[in-house]
Amino acid sequence: MVILLRKRDLVLSCLFCCFFFGLAAVLWRGNAVPAFHVREEVPVTVVIDSGHGGEDGGAVSPGGVPESQINLAVSLRVHDLLRFAGQRTRLTRDGDETICDQGLDTMRQRKVSDLKNRVKLVEETENAILLSIHQNSLPSSPVTHGAQVFWNRQEGAESLAGSIQEALNAAVNGGNDKCPRQIPDSIYLMKNITAPGVLVECGFLSNAPETERLQDPAHQLRLAFAVTAGYLNAGNGETEFGELE
């Protein structure tokens, strides 16, 4: 048992080293620059939002796996990688919790408060960029899988989504390439912030094999590396995705 744990830790350590070397390669490319630049001497802060949390588990797999814990695991890795790359970051949450106001009676009240507080956190952060991490679900089509990125209507968000999608297609989608899409106005957080924002749906909890991968720390690291590399490479050249359906 001890040997197995040590082997697993060794594998994860090797993966971390590989991804850090890969990230370093991204940073050392001649034209690699952060996605967004200083605005009037105010540095960009990447707000990393782990969707849901606490009693709000978000989407749930048929086997009972909630998205909130996977969201947090991926978000914390994105936070570490961006910090390693010298970026300013801020987390909406760093534990399995909501960020709602205290003393609210119903789940609905707490969820509304949580969303409003996330908007407030983004809006009070100067020169913010929002990366919101979620998991998808489509029970009517359990074979559907893959990571996809959505952007809000703020300037710069579409190109950032395209860059992150390109990285995800290469890192985790394995020939199941997806196109980035504009996010519907029904998504409260993305509709109500004035900062550029992208929502990353890392995979489908309605797909059993993908749910298993999404719980794997090594796969979570691959997702985080792709999001980080996509962010850092945004603006280095236009990417063509063809016509969006």
N, C-alpha and C positions, 0 to 999 in steps of 0.2 A: 504493500500500500504506500509506504514511504517512497519507494523507488518510483512508483507511478506518478506521484505528486511532484517529485523532483524532475522527472522527465517532462511533465506538462509545463512546469515553471520554466524549464530550459527552452522548450519550444516557444513559449510565449515571449521569453526574453529575446530569442533569436528573431522572432517576428517584429518585435519593437525595434530592434537594431536595424533590420532591413527597411522598415518603414521610415525610420529616422534618416537613414542614408538616402532613401528615395526622396524624402522631403528636402534634404540638403541639396540633392541634384536639381530639384525644382528651383530652389532659391539661387543656385549658382548659374542657372541658365542666363545667357547674356541679356535677354529681354524680359526676364521674370520680375514682375513688380506686384505689390499688393493690389487687390482689386480696386480699392478706393484710396484716394490720397488725402493729405491734410487739407482741410478747408479753413482758410483764414487762421492758420496756426493752431487749429483744434484737431488733434489726431483722431483718426477713426477708432471707434470702439465697436467690436463685434459682440452684439448681444446674442448669446446662445440660449435658445429656449427649448427646454425639455417639455414636450407636450404632456398635458395632464399631470397626474401625481396624486399621492395619498388615496383618498376614497374614490377619486375619479381615475379609474384605470384606463380609460379610453377604449379603443378596440380590443377585443378579446378573442383569442384563437378558440377553435372548437374544443381544444384540450384545456382551456382555462388560463392560457398565458396572456397577461395584460400588456398592452403596449407601453404603459408608463415607465416600467422598469427598464425596458430596452431603450426607450428614448433617453433616459437618464444616463445609461451606460455609454451610449454613443456620444452624447453631448459632452460628457466629462472627458472623453478621449479627444474630441474636437478641441475643447478648451485647452488641454495639455499641448496638443500639436501646434495650435495657433500661438500659444505662449512661447513655445520652443522657437517658433519662427519670428518672434519679436513683436507680435501683434497685441494690442490692448483688447481685453475681453471682459465680458460680464455675464454671469449666469442668472437666469430667472429663478432657478432653484438648483440646489446641490444635494438634495436628499429626496426621499419618497414622501412628498408633501405637496399640498396646494399652497398658494400664496394669497388666500382669501382673507378678508377681514375677520376678526374674531366676533363671536356672539351671534352668528347667523343660524337660523333654525333649520332651514331646509337645504337639501342637496342643490336644488336649483339656485337658491340665493348664493350659496357658497361658490358655485361654478361661475355665475355671472360676476361675482366679486373677484374671483381669481382671474378671469379674462380682463376685467377692467384694470386690475393691478399690473398685469403683464403689459398692457398698453401704456399705462402710466410709467412703468419702468423704462420702456423703450423711449418714450417721449421725453423723459427727463435726462436721458443720456445724450450728451452733445455729440453730433456727427456720428450717429449710430447706424449700424447695418444689422439687420436681424437675420439670423439663421435659426429656423424653427425645425426641430427634429421630431418626426412622427413615424407611425407605422400604418400601413393601409390595410383594408379588408374588403373583400368582395365575395361573400358567401355563395352568391349565385354562380360564381365561376371559380371553383377551387383550384383550377390549373393556372390561373393568372398569377404572375409573379414579376419581380423586378423592382428596382428603385427608380423613382421619378421625382422631378423637381418642378415646383410651381412658383411663379413670381407674382408680386403685387404690382400696382400701377405706378409706383414711384420710379423716378429716373434712375437708371443703372441696374434695376432689379432684373430685367429681362436678360441682359448680357451676363450678369452673374449666374443666373439660373442655367443659362446655356453652357457656361464653363464648368459648373459643377456637374451638370448632366453628362457632359462629355467624359469627365473623369469617372463618374459612376458607371457609365456604359463600359468603359475599359476595365474597371477594377472588379465589378461584381455582377454586371448584367449578362456577361458571357454570350454575346450574340443576340440577346433579347433586348436590343437597343430601344430606348424610349426617347421621346421628344419632350422637352420642357414645355409647360403650358401656363397660361395665365390663370391665376387662382380665382375662383368665383367670389363675388361680393358677399356671399353668405358666410365666409370665414371671418369672424369678428375681429380677431387680432390683426390680420393682414389688411382688412378694410379700414381700420381705425388708426393705424400708425402713419406718420408722415415720412418715416425713414424707408429706404429701400429694404425690401424683405423677400426672402425665399423660404419656402416650406419644402423640406426634403422628406418624402415618403420612402423610407428605407427598404420596404418590402411588404409582402402581404401575409398577414396572420391567418388569413383564410386558406393559405396554401401550406400544407403540412411540412413538406421538405424545407420550404423557406423559413417557416417558423422555427424549425430546429436550427437552421443556420443563424438566424437572427439572435438566438440565445448563446451562440458560440463567441467567446471573447475575441478569438482570432478574426472572425467575420466582422464583429463590431469594430475592430481596429481597421480592417480594410475599408469599411464604410467611412469611418472618421478620417482616414488618410485621403480618401477620394474627395470628401467634402472640403478638407483643408487645401489640398492641391488645387481643386477647382476654384476656390476662393482666391488663392495666391496667383493663379494664372489668368484670372479674369482681366480682360482689357489688353491681353497680349496679342490680339488678332481676332478677327471675326470668325466665328464658327458657323458653318452652314448646316442646318438641320432639315432642310427641305420644308415643304408646306405642312403646317400643323393642321391636323384634321379637327 
